[in-house]
Structure formats: C-alpha cells, structure tokens
C-alpha cells in the first residue's frame, strides 16, 4: 500500500514537472514538438560493418610502397580495390578500380610504354557507385582480407593470361597475381559493378568521350617467321569487355593478305592497333541478292 502511494506521488510529481517545463519553454518560443524530440529516447543506428576490420596474416600483405603495379601510384585509392587483366603477349590491360572513399568505379584500358615504366591510358571512364553497391563491395573485400588464398595449383589454365588483384587499406595492401584470377568471387562482383555502371551511364546518355585509340578492338604484331598475331577483345553494347582472344595467321593462310592489308605496315619488333573489320573484304565476292517478291 505504501509502495503504491509512493509510485502515484512520483508519477504526479513527474507530470507536474513536465507540464511546468513545457509551459516555460512555450513562453520562450520553443515548440512542444521539439521538446518531445529532445526527451524521447533515440533508437541506436544499426552498425554498418567497416572495411578491413579483420585481417589474417598473409605473405601477399605488403605496404603501399611495396606494391608493384604499372598503374600510377598517385591514382590508386586510399581505401579500395582493383583488378587488372591482361596477356603477356600484349601490352594492353584492362583495369577496374574501386575507391571506397570517393564512392567511384574507374575503368581504364592501358598500354605499357615501350621502354617500360608507367602505362599510357588509352581510354577510361569514372562513374559513381551507390551505397548498396559500396556495401556489397566492402563485404566481398572483407572476405578476401580474412580468407587464405588458394594455393592448390589448377591445371589447364592459359599460361599467357595474367590477373592482378589488389586491396588497399591505408598503407596496408594485399596483392595477389596469377594466370587465373586469384579471387574469382571478388572479381565477379567488380565485373558486375562495371556492367551496372556502364548500363546506367548509357541509359542516361553519359557515354565516355571517345579517344583516338578507343575505337580499336585490340593489337597485332608480326613474328619473325611472318605469322600475324592478333590479340582482340570483345565488348558489350555498354562498353564493358566481355572476352578476349588470340588469332594467328601464318603466311599461306587464305586470309593472310587480307589481314595484312587491313593492319597496314607493322614495324619490325613493333605492333599496331587493330581497327574494326569491314562487313565484307574488298576482294570478297558479293553475296547473291535475294529476289524481291
């Protein structure tokens, strides 16, 4: 009984205090809604997992100064990741670079300089990524930071292909290289993000400005025995690379002269860009026309 009277007294006292406080604040011009917002408890914001909160020891871990990439060091993200794919028979490479701080995805096609050193950027574009895409990339990157790299050899891989994956967290960098992409799940996420970004830009009419080399579909060189070697890439309508391959045409091949005329002069030991092929070769017989009905 005594406890119930005490509780009632406290409740009545609290009510009087709140009413008095509200009356004084109203006289000061402060709205009752603002007062209620100040006294009501605020729900805690859901925690968003951070990037690279946990990391395992790995021989692939290094400092930023220890990174070996042809891409300019000043253009690498402070926090983010990249994947670079190429071929040892060609100086061309494709890059996808995610910057988690700027929330951007950068895509570039580069060419190694003849004398080594940094690359020449032939074409590039940068697009924004959404909060959801950023969270998805962070989750995939965190999986790499805490998962040991696969060290089991995979047989039957193409030996002329190269794939480079690097994750950046300030001065801490995780870099892995292989003929087969060492982190296929992360690479798949970045590839899908590139396709999505290209699709958005295309639908909004924000296609990248064309450069002098962007219309090329690959590169070619001639071996000492005269064989023409073409390294070609295929692109989707959105502009993303969906595949690449090598074509070889030795002297005596029925198409050798056509390709040689199309490529033009090839300097000894050098290479040339490959431009899109015509729908029909000039010396190719025209297909018979179907009679109109």
Secondary structure, DSSP 8 states (H G I E B T S, - for coil): -HHHHHHHHHHHHHHHHHHHHHHHHHHTT--HHHHHHHHS----------TT-S----TTEEEGGG---SS-GGGS-SEEEEEEEEETT-SEEEEEEEETTTTEEEEEEEEE-TTSSSEEEEEEEEEE--HHHHHHHHHHHHHHHHS----S--TT--TTEEEEEEEEETTEEEEEEESS-TTHHHHHHHHHHHHHHHHHHHHTT------TTTT--EEEEE-TT--EEEEEEEE-TTS-EEEEEEEEE-TT-TTHHHHHHHH----TT-EEEE----SS-TTS---------
